[in-house]
Amino acid sequence: MFAMPIRVRLSALAAWVALGTLLAACGVTAPATSDPDAVLATIVAETMSAAQTEVTASPQATDTPALEVTGTPTQTFAPTSTPPPTATQPVNNVSGKVCYPEGEVPSLTAYFEETGTGALVELPISQGQESYEVKIAPGTYIAYAWLTDFTRGGLYSHAVPCGLKAGCDDHSMLPFTLKEGDVLEGIDLCDWYAGPFNVPYPPGKPQDEVTGGVSGDIIYIRDTIPELRVFAFSVTTGYWYWVYTQDGQAFYTLSELPPGVYHLVAYDAGGRAGGHASASHQLIDVTVKSGETTKGVNINDWEAPSGSFPVDPTR
C-alpha cells in the first residue's frame, strides 16, 4: 500500500478533525476509523449526503414575496331583466287643410264635435296657417270653424270632397268616424259658402254670447203698415237673415245674427223695398256685436230709385 507522506497525513488528519466538528454541528456522526484515507472518503460522502438532505428538507427561499389578498371581494350581480317594450299608443289623429275664400287664413278656432255625446275639442288656428293636425278620441264627429269674433263660420261639408266646384252645392255637415288607432286625412275646413245657420255654434257656448241682434221702427209710406219681411244682409259674407212682421206692426227685431256689418232692407208683398238709408238713398252700415242688440235701426226709406237696394233674395 502506498504510504502517505507525514505532512499530508497530518493535513488530512486536521481536515478530518475539522470536518468532524462540522458534521457534529450538522447532526452527522463521524465515522469510527483510524485510517485517514478512509476517514477522508467517509467524511466527504457523509458531507454530500448531509447537504443533499438539508436541501430536500428546507427548500430554498425566493425573493418573490407572498401574494396578499386585500380589500373586499368583488361582488357578482345577477343580470337584470330587460323591461318589456312599451305598447304603442293609439294614434287617433285627424288632419286636413284650412282654407279661406278671401286670401290668407285669418285667426280662427276649429271645432270637432262628437255627434253622440256633444264632447268638443277646440283647436286654435293661427293667421296664415293652411293645415292642421289634432288628436281626438274615437267617435263620430262633425268639424267646423269660426273666426275668433264669430263673424263667419266654415265647415267640413259634403261639398268639400266634391271639390267646391259647380254642382257641389250640398253644404250640409259631413260627419266622419274615427276608430281606435286611425289616422284620418282630408278633413278639410274649406266650405265657407254655406247658408245661414248651416254652421253650428259650439255646444255649451250660449248663443246670446256669440251672436247679436238689431232692432228698430218701421216707417211706411202709408198709415197702414202691411205685412213685411225684414232682411239683414251681411256685408262681410253675403249671407242674409230675415224675419216676418205682421199687419200693423211698427217695429222689428232680428236676433241671433253673427257679429258683423249689415244692411237692413224690408219688402212688402208687392216687392217694394224700403231700407235703413241716408238721405241720398245709400244703405247705412250697421255693426252687430256679440251679446248686444243694436237699436234704432229704422226702416225709413221707401222712395229710393229702382236698383238702389238689393232685390228680395227669396223671390
ABEGO torsion letter per residue (X at the ends): XBBBBAAAAAAAAAAAAAAAAAAAAAGBBBBBBABAAAAAAAAAAAAAAAAAAAAAABBBBBABBBBBBBEBBBBBBBBBBBBBBBBBBBAGBBBEBBBBAAEBBBBBBBBBBBAAAGBBBBBBBBBGBABBBBBBBBEBBBBBBBBAAGABBBBBBAAAAAGGBBGBABABBBBBBBBBGBBBBGBBBABAABBBGABBBBBGBBAAAABBBBBEBBBBABABBBBBBBBBBBAAAGBBBBBBBBBGBABBBBBGBBBEBBBBBBBBAAGBBBBBBBAAGBBBBBBBBBGBBBBGBBBABAABBBGABBBBAAX
